[in-house]
Amino acid sequence: MFMTRQNLIAFTGYKVIHCQIEALTAFGMPFKLGVHGRPIVLTAEVQKYLGSTTIANAPEKCEPNWAALEV
């Protein structure tokens, strides 16, 4: 769901928080700051940024069984 600290370091290339924030801003990556000032990034946003066509944990389309209504 959220990027771990290690994933965030690997993605941005920085360990220092303000450098991570600058990198995320430069990437145009949406993020929020947590209560301790660390950036919080959704894994799905990173996957979308990197061009993933399928996003992990995406809800499946749910369709009714129309055949069950036929008499």
N, C-alpha and C positions, 0 to 999 in steps of 0.2 A: 504494500500500500504506500508506504513512505520510503524514501531513500535512507539507507543507514548512513552513519557518519563515514564509514569506509567507502561506501558507494559514492557518496558525495565528493570525497577526496579524489577518487578515481575519475569521476565524471568531470570535475572542474580542474583537476590538476593542482589543487591548493589545499593545504591543511589549515591555513589561517582563515578565520571566519569572514573577515571583511574582504579578503581576496576571493573567497567563494561567492560572496554576494555580488561582487563586481563581475565575476565570470558569468554567473547566472543572469545578471542584467544584460551583459553583452550578448549572451545567447538568446535573449528574449524569452527566457524560461520563467513561467509564472511560479512564484513561491511566496510564502509567508514567513515572517520571523516568529520563532517560538519565544516563550517567556524568558529564556536565557540568551536570546539574541542570535540563536543559530537558525539558518535557513531551513525551512521545511518544504520539501519538494515531493510531489506525487510521482511514484514510479511510472504511472501511466503517461504522465506528461513527458517524461524523459523518453519513453518508448515511442511516443508520437513524434517527438523531436528528431529522434534517430531514424525515423521512417518505418517503424514497425506497422504492418498492416493489421495485425491482430494484437489486441491489448489484453494482457493477463487479467483474469477475473471479470471480463466483460460479461454483462448479463446476456443470457441467451434469449433469442426472440421467442415469445410465447404466443402461439396462435391457438384459437379454439378448434376443437375437433368438429368441423362442420358436417362431416359424414354422419356423425351421431344424431344429427337433427333430421336426417332424411328418413322417410317412412317407408 
